[in-house]
């Protein structure tokens, strides 16, 4: 009987810890070290070009790099690509200019 209580208490504690972890990730508390707004590195887009190869556009400090990643390794295809404005930001800029 005591063994069943121990197992039940362990499962309850593990469930509470897991739930707290999911809640922290959901509400943005998962990145306590560095806020999400000040990140310098981001993967902008990925494209699978084969079963194990993918193209990645990586943005670092406002400059984008095209990278090919696969099982044989990783290669930089093109670097120092200027960051293009997104369609949403272009629409906002054109609205501000005409106003």
N, CA, C and O of each residue as an XYZ file, in Angstrom:
396
protein
N       0.816     -1.189      0.000
C       0.000      0.000      0.000
C       0.862      1.257      0.000
O       0.562      2.216     -0.711
N       1.941      1.258      0.801
C       2.820      2.414      0.837
C       3.525      2.619     -0.496
O       3.746      3.753     -0.919
N       3.882      1.512     -1.160
C       4.558      1.602     -2.442
C       3.678      2.306     -3.479
O       4.178      3.121     -4.255
N       2.399      2.009     -3.502
C       1.459      2.644     -4.436
C       1.339      4.134     -4.145
O       1.219      4.929     -5.078
N       1.368      4.532     -2.884
C       1.306      5.953     -2.526
C       2.560      6.672     -2.993
O       2.479      7.805     -3.469
N       3.721      6.034     -2.866
C       4.973      6.646     -3.314
C       4.968      6.855     -4.835
O       5.353      7.913     -5.333
N       4.533      5.844     -5.540
C       4.466      5.941     -7.010
C       3.457      7.011     -7.417
O       3.725      7.788     -8.334
N       2.314      7.065     -6.758
C       1.312      8.085     -7.063
C       1.833      9.490     -6.792
O       1.599     10.406     -7.580
N       2.545      9.661     -5.668
C       3.105     10.974     -5.343
C       4.175     11.364     -6.360
O       4.252     12.525     -6.762
N       5.001     10.406     -6.780
C       6.024     10.681     -7.782
C       5.389     11.108     -9.101
O       5.839     12.076     -9.713
N       4.365     10.411     -9.544
C       3.678     10.772    -10.783
C       3.025     12.152    -10.683
O       3.026     12.914    -11.649
N       2.468     12.470     -9.513
C       1.860     13.779     -9.312
C       2.911     14.888     -9.403
O       2.681     15.904    -10.058
N       4.047     14.701     -8.759
C       5.109     15.709     -8.789
C       5.669     15.866    -10.201
O       5.883     16.989    -10.656
N       5.909     14.756    -10.900
C       6.403     14.834    -12.272
C       5.400     15.534    -13.195
O       5.793     16.298    -14.077
N       4.125     15.276    -12.994
C       3.091     15.952    -13.776
C       3.062     17.445    -13.504
O       2.901     18.240    -14.430
N       3.218     17.839    -12.243
C       3.235     19.262    -11.907
C       4.457     19.963    -12.495
O       4.348     21.081    -12.999
N       5.620     19.310    -12.432
C       6.839     19.902    -13.006
C       6.699     20.031    -14.527
O       7.061     21.060    -15.098
N       6.182     19.006    -15.172
C       5.968     19.066    -16.621
C       4.963     20.137    -17.006
O       5.170     20.858    -17.982
N       3.881     20.249    -16.253
C       2.890     21.289    -16.522
C       3.457     22.686    -16.333
O       3.152     23.594    -17.107
N       4.284     22.862    -15.304
C       4.912     24.165    -15.081
C       5.883     24.489    -16.224
O       5.973     25.641    -16.646
N       6.596     23.498    -16.718
C       7.502     23.720    -17.846
C       6.756     24.111    -19.111
O       7.173     25.022    -19.826
N       5.657     23.428    -19.387
C       4.851     23.779    -20.560
C       4.244     25.164    -20.425
O       4.207     25.919    -21.397
N       3.768     25.509    -19.233
C       3.200     26.839    -19.021
C       4.270     27.913    -19.180
O       4.003     28.967    -19.757
N       5.475     27.661    -18.677
C       6.562     28.635    -18.810
C       6.925     28.837    -20.276
O       7.168     29.965    -20.705
N       6.964     27.757    -21.042
C       7.276     27.887    -22.466
C       6.159     28.602    -23.204
O       6.419     29.419    -24.088
N       4.922     28.302    -22.851
C       3.768     28.907    -23.524
C       3.685     30.403    -23.277
O       3.339     31.158    -24.186
N       3.996     30.846    -22.064
C       3.855     32.252    -21.716
C       5.166     33.018    -21.795
O       5.255     34.130    -21.275
N       6.187     32.452    -22.433
C       7.409     33.179    -22.702
C       8.414     33.222    -21.579
O       9.327     34.048    -21.614
N       8.288     32.376    -20.593
C       9.245     32.366    -19.506
C      10.384     31.388    -19.755
O      11.245     31.213    -18.893
N      10.403     30.752    -20.915
C      11.432     29.767    -21.215
C      12.782     30.379    -21.534
O      13.804     29.706    -21.408
N      12.811     31.636    -21.943
C      14.073     32.290    -22.293
C      14.403     33.353    -21.259
O      14.421     34.544    -21.569
N      14.663     32.927    -20.040
C      14.994     33.863    -18.975
C      16.377     34.467    -19.148
O      16.634     35.558    -18.641
N      17.276     33.784    -19.852
C      18.633     34.282    -20.007
C      18.670     35.497    -20.922
O      19.330     36.484    -20.600
N      17.979     35.448    -22.050
C      18.007     36.534    -23.018
C      16.590     36.738    -23.560
O      15.990     35.785    -24.057
N      16.046     37.939    -23.480
C      14.705     38.177    -24.008
C      14.642     37.912    -25.514
O      15.629     38.083    -26.229
N      13.484     37.498    -25.971
C      13.316     37.127    -27.380
C      13.504     38.320    -28.307
O      13.890     38.128    -29.460
N      13.250     39.534    -27.854
C      13.352     40.711    -28.710
C      14.807     41.093    -29.014
O      15.052     41.789    -30.000
N      15.760     40.669    -28.214
C      17.142     41.082    -28.428
C      18.000     39.977    -29.027
O      19.226     40.034    -28.925
N      17.408     39.002    -29.631
C      18.181     37.927    -30.251
C      18.807     38.423    -31.543
O      18.182     39.155    -32.311
N      20.040     38.017    -31.770
C      20.773     38.444    -32.954
C      20.731     37.422    -34.070
O      21.048     37.752    -35.213
N      20.351     36.203    -33.776
C      20.403     35.111    -34.742
C      19.019     34.512    -34.909
O      18.328     34.251    -33.925
N      18.607     34.291    -36.172
C      17.292     33.709    -36.427
C      17.330     32.922    -37.729
O      18.040     33.285    -38.667
N      16.564     31.849    -37.776
C      16.358     31.114    -39.017
C      15.117     31.701    -39.667
O      14.008     31.575    -39.146
N      15.316     32.339    -40.805
C      14.231     33.043    -41.482
C      13.337     32.070    -42.235
O      12.112     32.154    -42.160
N      13.960     31.139    -42.965
C      13.184     30.224    -43.801
C      13.994     28.955    -44.041
O      15.223     29.002    -44.097
N      13.310     27.826    -44.184
C      13.960     26.566    -44.538
C      13.227     25.953    -45.718
O      12.022     26.145    -45.887
N      13.963     25.220    -46.525
C      13.383     24.536    -47.682
C      14.050     23.180    -47.818
O      15.270     23.097    -47.961
N      13.267     22.126    -47.775
C      13.790     20.774    -47.982
C      13.972     20.573    -49.484
O      13.011     20.684    -50.246
N      15.196     20.278    -49.911
C      15.462     20.073    -51.333
C      15.739     18.607    -51.639
O      15.919     18.241    -52.800
N      15.774     17.789    -50.639
C      15.978     16.357    -50.790
C      15.551     15.677    -49.510
O      15.115     16.338    -48.567
N      15.671     14.345    -49.466
C      15.241     13.648    -48.253
C      16.060     14.021    -47.016
O      15.561     13.941    -45.893
N      17.326     14.430    -47.223
C      18.170     14.758    -46.073
C      18.912     16.080    -46.247
O      19.765     16.418    -45.426
N      18.604     16.827    -47.298
C      19.247     18.112    -47.535
C      18.225     19.237    -47.378
O      17.059     19.107    -47.752
N      18.703     20.344    -46.813
C      17.821     21.491    -46.681
C      18.603     22.777    -46.878
O      19.785     22.866    -46.545
N      17.917     23.770    -47.428
C      18.462     25.111    -47.562
C      17.912     25.951    -46.418
O      16.733     25.858    -46.079
N      18.768     26.762    -45.832
C      18.366     27.621    -44.730
C      18.755     29.055    -45.046
O      19.841     29.302    -45.570
N      17.894     29.987    -44.739
C      18.253     31.399    -44.745
C      18.374     31.800    -43.289
O      17.406     31.750    -42.530
N      19.585     32.202    -42.910
C      19.872     32.559    -41.526
C      20.159     34.050    -41.468
O      20.973     34.560    -42.238
N      19.493     34.749    -40.555
C      19.715     36.188    -40.382
C      20.560     36.406    -39.140
O      20.269     35.873    -38.069
N      21.623     37.207    -39.301
C      22.491     37.583    -38.193
C      22.783     39.070    -38.309
O      23.377     39.510    -39.293
N      22.374     39.840    -37.324
C      22.617     41.284    -37.280
C      22.174     41.992    -38.556
O      22.893     42.856    -39.056
N      21.018     41.648    -39.085
C      20.484     42.326    -40.262
C      21.068     41.862    -41.582
O      20.767     42.450    -42.621
N      21.892     40.829    -41.575
C      22.485     40.274    -42.792
C      22.056     38.818    -42.880
O      22.078     38.092    -41.887
N      21.664     38.397    -44.086
C      21.204     37.027    -44.271
C      22.264     36.195    -44.973
O      23.051     36.709    -45.767
N      22.273     34.897    -44.670
C      23.205     33.947    -45.264
C      22.407     32.739    -45.748
O      21.511     32.263    -45.052
N      22.735     32.246    -46.946
C      22.100     31.052    -47.503
C      23.019     29.868    -47.232
O      24.174     29.862    -47.657
N      22.499     28.858    -46.518
C      23.298     27.726    -46.069
C      22.646     26.434    -46.549
O      21.430     26.270    -46.456
N      23.471     25.513    -47.066
C      23.017     24.185    -47.450
C      23.464     23.216    -46.371
O      24.651     23.132    -46.055
N      22.511     22.484    -45.804
C      22.803     21.548    -44.728
C      22.366     20.155    -45.150
O      21.279     19.972    -45.698
N      23.224     19.174    -44.890
C      22.918     17.801    -45.236
C      23.746     16.845    -44.400
O      24.481     17.276    -43.512
N      23.636     15.555    -44.671
C      24.367     14.575    -43.873
C      25.885     14.652    -44.076
O      26.641     14.218    -43.207
N      26.341     15.199    -45.212
C      27.769     15.316    -45.478
C      28.391     16.531    -44.795
O      29.615     16.639    -44.721
N      27.570     17.433    -44.302
C      28.077     18.642    -43.656
C      27.246     19.849    -44.044
O      26.148     19.729    -44.588
N      27.796     21.003    -43.752
C      27.114     22.261    -43.996
C      28.001     23.152    -44.840
O      29.208     23.231    -44.608
N      27.401     23.838    -45.837
C      28.149     24.739    -46.710
C      27.419     26.064    -46.813
O      26.191     26.105    -46.889
N      28.180     27.142    -46.815
C      27.604     28.468    -47.038
C      27.556     28.681    -48.544
O      28.592     28.680    -49.209
N      26.355     28.864    -49.080
C      26.170     29.064    -50.515
C      26.383     30.532    -50.865
O      27.095     30.855    -51.816
N      25.766     31.409    -50.096
C      25.882     32.850    -50.332
C      25.836     33.538    -48.984
O      25.037     33.173    -48.122
N      26.692     34.533    -48.799
C      26.680     35.232    -47.526
C      26.582     36.738    -47.765
O      26.747     37.223    -48.885
N      26.314     37.447    -46.699
C      26.185     38.909    -46.711
C      25.084     39.377    -47.659
O      25.264     40.353    -48.389
N      23.955     38.689    -47.649
C      22.793     39.100    -48.423
C      22.089     40.182    -47.622
O      21.755     39.947    -46.461
N      21.847     41.366    -48.196
C      21.129     42.398    -47.431
C      19.720     41.922    -47.097
O      19.074     41.251    -47.902
N      19.258     42.267    -45.927
C      17.932     41.854    -45.489
C      16.875     42.601    -46.282
O      16.873     43.831    -46.329
N      15.977     41.850    -46.906
C      14.864     42.450    -47.640
C      13.741     42.748    -46.674
O      13.514     41.997    -45.725
N      13.038     43.839    -46.910
C      11.900     44.177    -46.068
C      10.779     43.190    -46.332
O      10.534     42.812    -47.478
N      10.099     42.772    -45.278
C       8.997     41.834    -45.431
C       7.809     42.534    -46.074
O       7.726     43.761    -46.012
N       6.879     41.792    -46.696
C       5.711     42.416    -47.332
C       4.886     43.236    -46.346
O       4.314     44.259    -46.723
N       4.818     42.806    -45.100
C       4.035     43.545    -44.102
C       4.695     44.883    -43.810
O       4.019     45.910    -43.752
N       6.022     44.878    -43.622
C       6.699     46.139    -43.321
C       6.676     47.065    -44.533
O       6.588     48.282    -44.371
N       6.754     46.505    -45.759
C       6.645     47.348    -46.953
C       5.270     47.991    -47.035
O       5.155     49.159    -47.407
N       4.215     47.237    -46.690
C       2.860     47.787    -46.712
C       2.710     48.890    -45.668
O       2.060     49.905    -45.918
N       3.310     48.691    -44.506
C       3.245     49.724    -43.475
C       4.004     50.972    -43.890
O       3.548     52.085    -43.626
N       5.162     50.811    -44.539
C       5.941     51.960    -44.980
C       5.192     52.733    -46.049
O       5.206     53.964    -46.033
N       4.534     52.043    -46.985
C       3.798     52.748    -48.034
C       2.586     53.454    -47.472
O       2.190     54.496    -47.994
N       1.980     52.917    -46.417
C       0.854     53.583    -45.758
C       1.325     54.855    -45.057
O       0.636     55.875    -45.089
N       2.497     54.797    -44.426
C       3.009     55.952    -43.719
C       3.399     57.061    -44.685
O       3.228     58.239    -44.370
N       3.919     56.705    -45.857
C       4.349     57.694    -46.822
C       3.162     58.428    -47.416
O       3.217     59.645    -47.595
N       2.072     57.702    -47.730
C       0.901     58.309    -48.341
C       0.060     59.094    -47.354
O      -0.743     59.931    -47.766
N       0.220     58.850    -46.075
C      -0.611     59.534    -45.070
C      -0.208     60.958    -44.880
O      -0.808     61.667    -44.072
